[in-house]
Amino acid sequence: MKFNNIKNMALALSALVVLSGCGSDDSSSEVTDMEEEHHAEKAYFVMGTNGAIYSFEDEDGEITFKDSTLVSSAGCEVGKSGMSATEEGVLVYSNSTLYLIDSHGDGASHVHSDWALSETPLIGKNFDMMVGIKNAEGTHYESSKKALFFYGASSNDHYAFDTQTAALTNLNSGDTGLEEFKIENNESGRLFVWIDNKGDDNTSNDEDKVLMFKDTYSFSDDGNATYNDFYYLGHFHGESELAAHTNEEFDPTRIGAVADDAKAKALVRLNTYLKEQDTLKNILAARSELDATSICDFYTVTHNDDDYEEDHDHEDEE
């Protein structure tokens, strides 16, 4: 499946969507001196079950509350939401509506409803959740290709949306190149984005990968995920081709499998990531600002100062 260049979309920011508790990666990878010099800053966007977005800033592990904004008076149901980053701000999907949260540079959050959806084939579809992934060729603070995944467990609607062309691709069609994405009517899943698949401190090599976990799996309740806990892992091949790997490719008893091979190591890194996100979720849930609500979903935006400055210097020159 091909996606056209999505101008004016993703800053290619690090992002995650909570799977009832999710995490980061195996720190076994070496970090170069150059990578250690980068200073990573993070911002957290928490969607409460009360329908409000709470934003926090994290500098050197010190988490500071920024503000809260009511997004949906209908509230937010756990497992039926989603977030993704764009150049304009953070997209929030809840109650079948896509909202854009931006600050306009004034430090306060502003909400826009039905952003980019008012005249698209998404209208009328029955979706529960949404996640977004960037092209593996993209870097932070650079316009890049991006696909938004929408999934409805009750309807089995399963689509990828091109934000530039408004093209909607049916991932359950079974068409050539899409077979591995297909979710059968008797199956039910939950979307999750795995950002730091490399398991290091270098945000510039993060690759967005999307997993469709089984809806019966929760890291908080079940611990480490095995190949039996998800249906597929999807990502971009090169610049524009989206492909998926079935869970069977991660089966340690499959023909040709070798102990500690690439697939086994990938599962180790994934579970490290899930654990770190579960810990982060618990830290945020304990914040006094969230005393009146529970976490429906949360999202992390990360950037390196050097990458940010270099990119914006280049933009000024243009």
MIZALUM-170034 format. One record per residue (C-alpha): x, y, z; residue number from 1; residue in three letters. Coordinates in nm, 2 decimals. Layout:
# MIZALUM-170034
{{X; Y; Z}; NUM; ala} ...
# end
This chain:
# MIZALUM-170034
{{0.00; 0.00; 0.00}; 1; met} {{0.15; 0.34; -0.10}; 2; lys} {{0.11; 0.67; 0.08}; 3; phe} {{0.19; 1.00; -0.08}; 4; asn} {{0.41; 1.26; 0.08}; 5; asn} {{0.21; 1.42; 0.37}; 6; ile} {{0.32; 1.78; 0.36}; 7; lys} {{0.22; 2.00; 0.66}; 8; asn} {{0.16; 1.69; 0.87}; 9; met} {{0.38; 1.51; 1.12}; 10; ala} {{0.68; 1.66; 1.29}; 11; leu} {{0.78; 1.30; 1.32}; 12; ala} {{0.75; 1.33; 1.69}; 13; leu} {{0.78; 1.03; 1.93}; 14; ser} {{0.43; 0.91; 2.03}; 15; ala} {{0.27; 0.63; 2.21}; 16; leu} {{-0.08; 0.52; 2.29}; 17; val} {{-0.14; 0.33; 2.62}; 18; val} {{-0.23; -0.03; 2.61}; 19; leu} {{-0.37; -0.04; 2.96}; 20; ser} {{-0.01; 0.02; 3.06}; 21; gly} {{0.29; 0.04; 2.82}; 22; cys} {{0.67; 0.12; 2.82}; 23; gly} {{1.02; 0.17; 2.66}; 24; ser} {{1.30; -0.04; 2.55}; 25; asp} {{1.61; -0.26; 2.62}; 26; asp} {{1.90; -0.03; 2.71}; 27; ser} {{2.15; -0.27; 2.58}; 28; ser} {{2.22; -0.07; 2.26}; 29; ser} {{2.53; 0.15; 2.27}; 30; glu} {{2.48; 0.52; 2.28}; 31; val} {{2.75; 0.72; 2.10}; 32; thr} {{2.91; 1.03; 2.25}; 33; asp} {{2.72; 1.24; 2.00}; 34; met} {{2.39; 1.09; 2.10}; 35; glu} {{2.47; 1.15; 2.47}; 36; glu} {{2.52; 1.53; 2.40}; 37; glu} {{2.16; 1.56; 2.28}; 38; his} {{1.92; 1.69; 2.55}; 39; his} {{1.58; 1.52; 2.51}; 40; ala} {{1.28; 1.71; 2.63}; 41; glu} {{0.94; 1.55; 2.67}; 42; lys} {{0.58; 1.66; 2.69}; 43; ala} {{0.29; 1.44; 2.81}; 44; tyr} {{-0.07; 1.47; 2.70}; 45; phe} {{-0.31; 1.28; 2.92}; 46; val} {{-0.67; 1.22; 2.82}; 47; met} {{-0.89; 1.19; 3.13}; 48; gly} {{-1.21; 0.98; 3.14}; 49; thr} {{-1.38; 1.31; 3.21}; 50; asn} {{-1.30; 1.42; 2.85}; 51; gly} {{-1.03; 1.67; 2.94}; 52; ala} {{-0.67; 1.69; 2.82}; 53; ile} {{-0.40; 1.75; 3.08}; 54; tyr} {{-0.05; 1.86; 2.95}; 55; ser} {{0.28; 1.81; 3.14}; 56; phe} {{0.64; 1.90; 3.06}; 57; glu} {{0.93; 1.68; 3.16}; 58; asp} {{1.28; 1.82; 3.18}; 59; glu} {{1.55; 1.59; 3.33}; 60; asp} {{1.28; 1.38; 3.49}; 61; gly} {{1.11; 1.68; 3.66}; 62; glu} {{0.74; 1.67; 3.55}; 63; ile} {{0.56; 2.00; 3.56}; 64; thr} {{0.19; 2.05; 3.51}; 65; phe} {{0.11; 2.29; 3.22}; 66; lys} {{-0.27; 2.32; 3.18}; 67; asp} {{-0.59; 2.13; 3.13}; 68; ser} {{-0.86; 2.17; 2.85}; 69; thr} {{-1.20; 2.02; 2.81}; 70; leu} {{-1.21; 1.84; 2.48}; 71; val} {{-1.53; 1.63; 2.50}; 72; ser} {{-1.81; 1.68; 2.75}; 73; ser} {{-1.91; 1.32; 2.66}; 74; ala} {{-1.60; 1.20; 2.84}; 75; gly} {{-1.36; 0.94; 2.72}; 76; cys} {{-1.39; 0.56; 2.74}; 77; glu} {{-1.07; 0.36; 2.80}; 78; val} {{-0.98; 0.16; 2.49}; 79; gly} {{-1.19; 0.39; 2.26}; 80; lys} {{-0.96; 0.68; 2.19}; 81; ser} {{-0.62; 0.77; 2.04}; 82; gly} {{-0.36; 1.04; 1.99}; 83; met} {{-0.10; 1.14; 1.73}; 84; ser} {{0.13; 1.44; 1.66}; 85; ala} {{0.12; 1.68; 1.37}; 86; thr} {{0.29; 2.00; 1.28}; 87; glu} {{-0.02; 2.19; 1.39}; 88; glu} {{-0.05; 2.02; 1.73}; 89; gly} {{-0.17; 1.69; 1.88}; 90; val} {{-0.46; 1.50; 1.73}; 91; leu} {{-0.70; 1.35; 1.98}; 92; val} {{-0.97; 1.09; 1.87}; 93; tyr} {{-1.26; 1.03; 2.11}; 94; ser} {{-1.63; 0.96; 2.07}; 95; asn} {{-1.60; 0.93; 1.69}; 96; ser} {{-1.46; 1.29; 1.66}; 97; thr} {{-1.10; 1.39; 1.57}; 98; leu} {{-0.99; 1.70; 1.76}; 99; tyr} {{-0.67; 1.91; 1.71}; 100; leu} {{-0.51; 2.06; 2.02}; 101; ile} {{-0.27; 2.35; 1.96}; 102; asp} {{-0.13; 2.64; 2.15}; 103; ser} {{-0.09; 2.91; 1.89}; 104; his} {{0.23; 3.00; 2.07}; 105; gly} {{0.04; 3.17; 2.35}; 106; asp} {{0.10; 2.88; 2.60}; 107; gly} {{-0.27; 2.79; 2.63}; 108; ala} {{-0.43; 2.49; 2.46}; 109; ser} {{-0.70; 2.54; 2.20}; 110; his} {{-0.94; 2.28; 2.07}; 111; val} {{-1.06; 2.24; 1.71}; 112; his} {{-1.32; 1.96; 1.63}; 113; ser} {{-1.35; 1.75; 1.32}; 114; asp} {{-1.01; 1.87; 1.21}; 115; trp} {{-0.93; 1.74; 0.86}; 116; ala} {{-1.22; 1.50; 0.87}; 117; leu} {{-1.52; 1.71; 0.76}; 118; ser} {{-1.50; 1.61; 0.39}; 119; glu} {{-1.34; 1.27; 0.41}; 120; thr} {{-1.44; 0.91; 0.36}; 121; pro} {{-1.40; 0.87; 0.74}; 122; leu} {{-1.74; 1.03; 0.80}; 123; ile} {{-2.00; 0.77; 0.89}; 124; gly} {{-1.75; 0.49; 0.98}; 125; lys} {{-1.77; 0.33; 1.32}; 126; asn} {{-1.43; 0.35; 1.48}; 127; phe} {{-1.33; 0.31; 1.84}; 128; asp} {{-0.96; 0.41; 1.83}; 129; met} {{-0.69; 0.58; 1.63}; 130; met} {{-0.31; 0.59; 1.62}; 131; val} {{-0.07; 0.74; 1.38}; 132; gly} {{0.27; 0.63; 1.25}; 133; ile} {{0.54; 0.82; 1.05}; 134; lys} {{0.75; 0.70; 0.76}; 135; asn} {{1.07; 0.53; 0.88}; 136; ala} {{1.27; 0.77; 0.66}; 137; glu} {{1.13; 1.07; 0.85}; 138; gly} {{1.32; 1.26; 1.12}; 139; thr} {{1.20; 1.48; 1.41}; 140; his} {{1.07; 1.82; 1.32}; 141; tyr} {{1.06; 1.74; 0.95}; 142; glu} {{0.74; 1.70; 0.74}; 143; ser} {{0.71; 1.33; 0.66}; 144; ser} {{0.47; 1.07; 0.54}; 145; lys} {{0.21; 0.96; 0.79}; 146; lys} {{-0.07; 0.71; 0.82}; 147; ala} {{-0.36; 0.73; 1.07}; 148; leu} {{-0.49; 0.39; 1.16}; 149; phe} {{-0.86; 0.37; 1.26}; 150; phe} {{-1.02; 0.06; 1.40}; 151; tyr} {{-1.37; -0.03; 1.53}; 152; gly} {{-1.39; -0.35; 1.73}; 153; ala} {{-1.77; -0.38; 1.71}; 154; ser} {{-1.79; -0.31; 1.34}; 155; ser} {{-1.46; -0.46; 1.24}; 156; asn} {{-1.39; -0.14; 1.04}; 157; asp} {{-1.01; -0.13; 0.99}; 158; his} {{-0.86; 0.15; 0.78}; 159; tyr} {{-0.55; 0.35; 0.71}; 160; ala} {{-0.60; 0.72; 0.62}; 161; phe} {{-0.37; 0.93; 0.41}; 162; asp} {{-0.40; 1.28; 0.56}; 163; thr} {{-0.29; 1.47; 0.25}; 164; gln} {{-0.50; 1.29; -0.02}; 165; thr} {{-0.78; 1.18; 0.21}; 166; ala} {{-0.75; 0.84; 0.06}; 167; ala} {{-0.89; 0.56; 0.28}; 168; leu} {{-0.75; 0.21; 0.25}; 169; thr} {{-0.95; -0.09; 0.38}; 170; asn} {{-0.69; -0.29; 0.57}; 171; leu} {{-0.94; -0.58; 0.60}; 172; asn} {{-0.98; -0.61; 0.22}; 173; ser} {{-0.73; -0.89; 0.19}; 174; gly} {{-0.58; -0.72; -0.12}; 175; asp} {{-0.22; -0.80; -0.22}; 176; thr} {{0.02; -0.64; 0.02}; 177; gly} {{-0.25; -0.60; 0.29}; 178; leu} {{-0.32; -0.96; 0.37}; 179; glu} {{-0.12; -0.95; 0.70}; 180; glu} {{-0.33; -0.66; 0.83}; 181; phe} {{-0.66; -0.85; 0.80}; 182; lys} {{-0.87; -0.88; 1.13}; 183; ile} {{-1.13; -1.15; 1.11}; 184; glu} {{-1.49; -1.09; 1.23}; 185; asn} {{-1.44; -1.33; 1.52}; 186; asn} {{-1.12; -1.14; 1.63}; 187; glu} {{-1.10; -0.81; 1.83}; 188; ser} {{-0.79; -0.60; 1.88}; 189; gly} {{-0.64; -0.29; 2.02}; 190; arg} {{-0.40; -0.06; 1.84}; 191; leu} {{-0.06; 0.04; 1.99}; 192; phe} {{0.23; 0.24; 1.86}; 193; val} {{0.58; 0.13; 1.95}; 194; trp} {{0.82; 0.42; 1.91}; 195; ile} {{1.16; 0.34; 2.05}; 196; asp} {{1.20; 0.01; 1.88}; 197; asn} {{1.58; 0.04; 1.88}; 198; lys} {{1.59; 0.06; 2.26}; 199; gly} {{1.84; 0.34; 2.29}; 200; asp} {{1.85; 0.71; 2.39}; 201; asp} {{1.87; 0.85; 2.03}; 202; asn} {{1.53; 0.98; 1.93}; 203; thr} {{1.64; 1.05; 1.57}; 204; ser} {{1.64; 0.67; 1.49}; 205; asn} {{1.30; 0.60; 1.64}; 206; asp} {{1.07; 0.41; 1.40}; 207; glu} {{0.70; 0.42; 1.45}; 208; asp} {{0.56; 0.06; 1.44}; 209; lys} {{0.20; -0.02; 1.49}; 210; val} {{0.08; -0.34; 1.67}; 211; leu} {{-0.27; -0.48; 1.68}; 212; met} {{-0.28; -0.65; 2.02}; 213; phe} {{-0.56; -0.88; 2.11}; 214; lys} {{-0.82; -0.69; 2.32}; 215; asp} {{-0.78; -0.95; 2.60}; 216; thr} {{-0.41; -0.85; 2.66}; 217; tyr} {{-0.30; -0.59; 2.91}; 218; ser} {{0.06; -0.55; 3.02}; 219; phe} {{-0.06; -0.43; 3.37}; 220; ser} {{-0.25; -0.75; 3.42}; 221; asp} {{-0.06; -1.01; 3.21}; 222; asp} {{0.30; -0.89; 3.21}; 223; gly} {{0.53; -0.96; 2.92}; 224; asn} {{0.37; -1.00; 2.58}; 225; ala} {{0.43; -1.31; 2.37}; 226; thr} {{0.36; -1.36; 2.00}; 227; tyr} {{0.02; -1.50; 2.10}; 228; asn} {{-0.09; -1.16; 2.24}; 229; asp} {{-0.10; -0.97; 1.91}; 230; phe} {{-0.22; -1.02; 1.55}; 231; tyr} {{0.04; -0.82; 1.35}; 232; tyr} {{0.32; -0.56; 1.36}; 233; leu} {{0.30; -0.30; 1.08}; 234; gly} {{0.55; -0.04; 0.96}; 235; his} {{0.68; 0.13; 0.65}; 236; phe} {{0.92; -0.03; 0.41}; 237; his} {{1.13; 0.25; 0.27}; 238; gly} {{0.94; 0.58; 0.21}; 239; glu} {{0.59; 0.48; 0.12}; 240; ser} {{0.51; 0.11; 0.13}; 241; glu} {{0.32; -0.01; 0.44}; 242; leu} {{0.36; -0.37; 0.53}; 243; ala} {{0.28; -0.60; 0.82}; 244; ala} {{0.43; -0.91; 0.99}; 245; his} {{0.20; -1.17; 1.14}; 246; thr} {{0.25; -1.28; 1.50}; 247; asn} {{0.35; -1.62; 1.37}; 248; glu} {{0.68; -1.47; 1.25}; 249; glu} {{0.76; -1.42; 1.61}; 250; phe} {{0.68; -1.77; 1.72}; 251; asp} {{1.00; -1.91; 1.89}; 252; pro} {{0.90; -2.27; 1.77}; 253; thr} {{0.85; -2.17; 1.40}; 254; arg} {{1.06; -2.35; 1.14}; 255; ile} {{1.40; -2.18; 1.11}; 256; gly} {{1.38; -2.00; 1.45}; 257; ala} {{1.70; -1.96; 1.64}; 258; val} {{1.74; -1.88; 2.01}; 259; ala} {{1.79; -1.50; 2.06}; 260; asp} {{1.74; -1.43; 1.69}; 261; asp} {{1.62; -1.09; 1.57}; 262; ala} {{1.25; -1.16; 1.63}; 263; lys} {{1.32; -1.28; 1.99}; 264; ala} {{1.53; -0.97; 2.06}; 265; lys} {{1.25; -0.75; 1.92}; 266; ala} {{1.00; -0.90; 2.17}; 267; leu} {{1.24; -0.83; 2.45}; 268; val} {{1.27; -0.47; 2.35}; 269; arg} {{0.90; -0.44; 2.30}; 270; leu} {{0.83; -0.57; 2.65}; 271; asn} {{1.09; -0.33; 2.80}; 272; thr} {{0.90; -0.05; 2.62}; 273; tyr} {{0.57; -0.18; 2.75}; 274; leu} {{0.70; -0.19; 3.11}; 275; lys} {{0.84; 0.17; 3.09}; 276; glu} {{0.51; 0.30; 2.96}; 277; gln} {{0.32; 0.12; 3.23}; 278; asp} {{0.55; 0.28; 3.49}; 279; thr} {{0.49; 0.63; 3.33}; 280; leu} {{0.12; 0.58; 3.33}; 281; lys} {{0.13; 0.50; 3.70}; 282; asn} {{0.34; 0.81; 3.77}; 283; ile} {{0.10; 1.04; 3.58}; 284; leu} {{-0.21; 0.87; 3.74}; 285; ala} {{-0.07; 0.97; 4.08}; 286; ala} {{-0.05; 1.34; 3.99}; 287; arg} {{-0.28; 1.56; 4.20}; 288; ser} {{-0.40; 1.73; 3.89}; 289; glu} {{-0.57; 1.40; 3.79}; 290; leu} {{-0.74; 1.33; 4.13}; 291; asp} {{-1.08; 1.40; 3.98}; 292; ala} {{-1.04; 1.16; 3.68}; 293; thr} {{-0.88; 0.84; 3.56}; 294; ser} {{-0.65; 0.81; 3.26}; 295; ile} {{-0.83; 0.72; 2.94}; 296; cys} {{-0.52; 0.76; 2.72}; 297; asp} {{-0.18; 0.94; 2.71}; 298; phe} {{0.07; 1.05; 2.46}; 299; tyr} {{0.44; 1.14; 2.47}; 300; thr} {{0.61; 1.40; 2.25}; 301; val} {{0.99; 1.40; 2.25}; 302; thr} {{1.26; 1.60; 2.08}; 303; his} {{1.63; 1.67; 2.10}; 304; asn} {{1.73; 2.03; 2.14}; 305; asp} {{2.00; 2.01; 1.87}; 306; asp} {{1.76; 1.85; 1.62}; 307; asp} {{1.50; 2.12; 1.69}; 308; tyr} {{1.74; 2.41; 1.65}; 309; glu} {{1.90; 2.27; 1.34}; 310; glu} {{1.57; 2.21; 1.17}; 311; asp} {{1.42; 2.55; 1.25}; 312; his} {{1.75; 2.73; 1.15}; 313; asp} {{1.70; 2.56; 0.81}; 314; his} {{1.34; 2.67; 0.79}; 315; glu} {{1.45; 3.03; 0.86}; 316; asp} {{1.70; 3.02; 0.58}; 317; glu} {{1.42; 2.91; 0.34}; 318; glu} 
# end
